[in-house]
Amino acid sequence: MGKLFGTDGIRGEANRYPMDAHIAFSVGQAVTYLLKKPHHSTRIIIGKDTRISGYMLEGSLESGITSMGGNPYLVGVLPTPGIAFVTQSMRADAGIVISASHNPYQDNGLKIFSGNGLKLSDEQEETIESLILGNQLPEKVPPTREMGRAYRLEDVHGRYIVFLKNTFPRDLSMEGMKVILDTANGATYKIAPETFFELGAEVEVIHNTPNGLNINDHCGSQHTQDLKKRVVEAGANIGLAFDGDGDRLIAVDEKGREISGDQVLIICARKLKEKGRLKNDLLISTVMSNLGLKVACKKYGIKHHASKVGDRYVLEDMFRLGSVIGGEEAGHMIFLEHHSTGDGIITAIQLIAAMVETGKPLSELANMMEIYPQKLINVDVKSKPEVSSLPQVMKIIRQAEAELGDNGRVLVRYSGTQNMCRVMVEGPTPEITEKYCRQIADAVKSTIG
């Protein structure tokens, strides 16, 4: 058995190791044991997205927690950031999210938040892993009289909607704002429409009939074709696409064009700077962000730092360097003024606030940043040696970097969750970008593919 935790919790095909009932039960036990304090009942929030396998994993977690003397509080279907909020606001000891984010329905995952609404540290994950894989848990089970009880919470949706609405500037009116939502048949299917309706928008929703099997199925943040079409047909001001667990947003402007996470970041960062609320004048993104973001930051007098890929690393750098806004080009954005984790609905609200405040359509705001041509090729690999140790690959990378100079860049990195090498090249023209990306990807494939 290998490691359980990847870059974002435990993830895999549902009903197969490590995403089976046994591991979920053990995670429930291990988290409870790790957090248990004398004379204190351990409270753990459990929420999920709309996958059919969520029922099995929810029941297993509940059993594991109660067997170890903890009290699970079940909130049902709720976005990942909503579970982080409930965990924090109820002063629970932890929150566990059952979701595989933007993956297809066959997969599922477990993400764990500590009581402060932040994801567990690497050290805590390693402790949980060693308890489970070392089979240490059965000997730590308390006597029957000390077992826990499970509770179902009914009022959390309303609490979360109030929290979301409070992130919208009070002096703004959304009158006349027509919004199309794509909830990916996922965790935002009830929360998002209610929130935007209560904020005063005219709301239309697509892909909001989850059946356990259709989450992220040609819809949501990864597949915006239906949303683009509907925004143009309906003459809407904006389209908003969430992923299965609601922590990401991809927006579509009134002309039906997709707006990247990088463009949303620069729009919102500039708004914060103009209001004097962009702490340290600093925006954090990842090394995968488009070169155009760096150029735009320089133009608007905003400092920029690129972190490792993964929202936990973005957040770490935000705390370390003192920034209130950060995110990934894939749509995962964190507004620390409002929440401790990425929240697709909060991101959407901040973007709409920028539109209303400036009186400009989204297409015009998106022009703040020029997007450099970018090509990404994913190569399946058998192993993951240091890229610098592959002479054939490094030779082509150096050739590409020499020709691109300041007008582009090359990034070659391994996936944290799959046996895959990601080759990304940005350059001045699509042709040059495509050429070098293809050459490097071919070299990777012939060397370790």
N, C-alpha and C positions, 0 to 999 in steps of 0.2 A: 504494500500500500504506500502510495506517495503522499505528498502534501495535500491537505484538504483545501486550504485557503489560496485563492489566486489574488489578482490585483483588486478585485471587488467582491470579497466574500467567497462563499463556496458556490460553485456552479457546475451544472452537468445535465445530462439527459435524465428526466424525471423517472423514478421507479428503478433506476440503475445506480450502482455505486458511483460517486459518493452522494448522489441526490436521492437516496432511498429513505424509507421510514426508519430504519435502524440508525442511520447517521443523524437524522433530524431529532430522534429521541435522545441520542447521546449529546447532541449540541445543546438541547434543552437542559439536560442534566449538568453539562460542563459549565454553561453560562451561569446557571443558578449556583452551583458550587463555588465558582470563581468570585461571585458577587455577594455571597452569603455573609452576613455580619451577625454577631451575637445580639439577641433581643431585638431583632429587626426582621419583619417579614419581607422577603425579596419579591418585588413587583416587576413583572416583565410584560411589556406590551407586545402583542403578536398581530401583525397585519399582513395583507397579501394583495397580489393583483388578481386578475380574472382567470388564470390558468386552471384547468380542471384538476391538475395535480396539487393545487393549493390546499384542497380539503385534506388529502392524505398527510401532507407535511405539517399542516396546522394541528391536526389531531396528534401527530407524533411529538411535535414540540410541546404541546400542552401536557401530554403524558410524562415526558421527560422532566419538565419543570416541576410538576406537582409531585413526582416521585422523589425529587430532591428537596421537597419542602418549600418550593417557591409558589407564588400565586400568579398565574398567567391571566392577562386581561385581553380578551379577543375583540378586535375592532373591525374585523371583516375586511372588505375591499377598501383600500385607502392608498393614495400615492405614497411612495417612499418618503418624500419630505414631510408628508402629513404624519407619518408614524414617528419621524424624528421630532416633530413639533409636539405630538401628544406625549411622547416619552419625557420630554423636557418639562412641558407644562404640568404634567401630573406628578412630577418628581418621582418617576419610576426609576428603577435601577438599570434597566436596559430596554431596548426595543428591538424586535427581530422582524425583518421584512422577508416575506416569501415571494421572491420575484427573480426572473432572469432578464429584467430590463427590456432591451429591444430585441432579444433573441426570439425565435419561433416558439410556439406553444409547447413543443416536445421537451424543451429545456425548462429547468427551474433553478432557483438559487436561494441562498440564505445570506442576508446582510445583517450585521449586528451593530446597533448604536449603543453607546454608553449613555448614562443618565443625563449628560450635558448636551445630547443631540449630535455628538460627533461619532464617527466610525471608530471602532476599536483600534488600539495601537497594534503594531506588528507583534510586540511582546505579549499582549493579551491573547492575540490570535494563536501565537505559538504555544501558550499555556493550554488553551482549549484543545489544540491539536494533540499535544502530548497526553492530555488526560484521556482523549478518545482513542487515539491510536495505541497508547500504552495500556489500554484496558484497565485503567485505574479507577473507573467510576463505580463499579458494583460494590466495592468495599467501603465507599463513602456514603452510601444510601442511608438516610436516617430511619428511625423506627416509625411504624405506622401512624402513631399519634401525632407525629411531626410532619406528616405529608401536607401538601398544599391544596388549595381549592382554586377552581377556574371561574372567571367572571366574564360576562359579555357586556361590553360598553356600547350603549345605543346613541349617545349624544355627541360623539366626536366629530361627525361630519359638519355639524353646525358650528362647533368650536373652531374647526380648521378654516371654514369659510370666513368667519369673522376675522380670524388672524390674517388671511389672505387679503381681505378688503382693506384692512388697516395699513397695508403697505402702499396703498394708492393715495397720492396727494389729495388732501381733502378739498382744496380750492379748485379742483378741476371737474369739469362735467364731460361725460362721454356721450352727451346727446348727439344723435345723428351718426354714431360710430357703429358701422355694421361689421360684425365679426363672424367668420366661419371657423369652426373648431373641428379638428380631426383628433378624436380621443383614442385612436388605435385599438378600439375594442378593449381598452385596458383600464387601469386603475383610476384615470381621471374622468371616466364616462359620466359620472353623476356630478362630481365636485366642480369641474371646469364650467359646464354650462350654467349651473346655479350661480357660481361666483360672478361670471361676466354679465349675467342677467341682472343680478342684484346691484352691480356697479352701473347699470343703466344702458348697457349696449344692446343693440338688436342682434340676437344670437341665432345662428343656424349651426346644427351639428351633423357631422357625418361620421360613420364608423363608430357608433356608440351603442351597438347591440351585441355585447359579448356573450359567447356561448361556451366558453372554456377552451375552444379550439381555434378561434379566429383572431386572437391577440397578435398585433403587428403584421397580420397577413395582408400584404400589399396595401398597407395603410400606415398612418402615423409618421413619426419623424424620419424614418428610413425610406418611406415611399410616399412622396408628396404629389404624385401625378393627379389623383382625384381632387385633392385640395386646390391645386393650381387651377384646374378646370372650373371648379365650382366658384372660386373667388371671382374669376373673370365673368362667368355667366351671371352671377348674382350682383355684380357691381359692388362688391364688398370693399371695405377699406383695408382689411388685413385678413390673412389666414394664419391660423396657429395650429401646428402639429406637435402633439406630445408623443413620447414613447410609451411602452407598455406600463412602466411604473411611475411615469409622470415627473421624472427629475430632469428631463431634457425638453428643449423647445427648438423647433425649426420654424421660422416664419416665412410667409409668402406675401409679397407686396401686392398692391392693387392691380398691377399689370400681369400678375400670375408668375412672377419670378421668385425663385427661392433665395432667401437671405441667409447667409451663413452665420454660424455662431460668432465668428470674428467680427462681422459687420454689426451684429447686435451689441457686442462688447464695446466697440468704439463709439456707437451711438449713445449708449448709456453712460460710458465713462466721460464723454465730453459734456453730457448734461450735468453729471455730478461735479465736474470741474467748474462749469459756469456758475453753479450754485455754491461753490466753495466747500463741497462735501467729498471731494476726491482726495482721501487721506494720502498724504505724501505724494500727491499727483501721480500715483502709481497704479498701473494696470498689470495684472498677472494673466498670462495665457500659457500654452504649452509649446514645446518645440515643434508640434505639428501645425501650429497656426500659420496662416498664409503670410508671406513676406510683406504683403500690402498692409497688414496690421501694424507692423513695425514702422513702416513708412508713414502711415497715417498718425500714429502716436507722436512721431517726431514733428509732424506738421502742426499738430494741435497742442504742443508743449506738454505731452503726457509721457512720463517715464514708463518703460516697458521691461518686464522680466519674463523669460520663458522657463517654465518648470518642466519636470519630467511629465510624461503622459499619465493621466489618471487624476480624477478629481481630488483624491486624498492628498496628492503631491501639490496640486494647485492650492489647496486649503492650507497645507503646511507652510508653503511659501508666503501665502497671504498673512498668516499669523507672524511668521518670522520677519517679514519685511514691512509689515504694517500697511496692508492694502485692504480696501473694502469691496473691491470688485475683481473677479477673476473667472476664468472658465476655459472651455475647450471649443474648438471650431465645430465639433460634432453637436453642439447645442447644450452642453452641460455647464450652467453658469451659476456662480455663487455671489449673492449680494449680502455681505456680512452685516450691513445695517439692519437687515430684515430676518435673516435665517442663517443657521449654522451649516447648511448643506445646500446642494443644488436643488432648485425648485422651478420646474417648467412654467407653472402658473405665475409665480412671482416674476420670473423673467418676462413673461408675456405682458404682465401688468406694467412693469417698468418701461417696456418698449412702447406700449400704447400711451403711457404718460408722456414720453418724449414726443410722440406724434401730436398729442393734444396741446402740449405746452408750446411747441414750436409752430404749430399750425401747418406743418409740412407733411405731405404724404410719405409713406414709408419708402417709396422708390427714390425720392429725393434725399432722404436721410441716409439711405444705403450708399449713395454716391460719395459719402465722406471717405470711403475707402476703395481704392482700386484693387481688384483681385488679380494677382499675378497668375498666369497659366500654371496649373499644377497637375501632375500626373502621379497616381498612386497605383502600384502593382503589388499584390500580395502573393508571395511565393511559398508554397508548402515545403517544409524542410524536415530532414530526418534528425538533425541535431542543431544546437545553438552555440557554436563556438564564437569567441570574440571576433567581430567583423574585422578588426585590425590584424587578425592572424591569418586572413585569407588574401594572399598576394594578388591573385587574379582579379578579385573583386576590388581591392584597394587601388590597383592600377587604373581601372576604369573610373572609379570615384574621383581620383586625383585629376584625371584628364577632364572630367566634367566640371569639377570645381575651378580648374584653371581657366576654362573657356567662359564659364558663367560669371566669374568675378563677383562684383557687388550686385549684379543683375539677376541673381538666382542663388539657389542652394540645394544641397543634397542631404537627405536624411535616410539612413538605413538602420532599422531597429527591429528587434524581435517582438512579437506579440506576447503580452503577459499571460494570456489565457489559452492560446492555441499554438500548435507547432507550425509557426508561420513567420516569415520575414517580410516586413513591410518596407518597400522601396519607394521613397517619395522624392520627386524632383520638381523644383519650381524654376522657371526661366522667363526670358523676355518674350518668347513666342511659343505657341503650342507645339510647333514642329521640333524645335531644339529640346523642349521639355520631354516630349514623347521619345525622341531618339535616345537621350541619355538614360531615361528611366528604363526603357526596354533593354539597353545594353547591360546595365547594372543587374537588372532582374534576371537576365539570361545567364550572367556570370554566377550569380547566387545559386540559380537552379542547377547549373552544371557542376558546381562545387559541393553543395550540401543538400540539393533537392532530391 
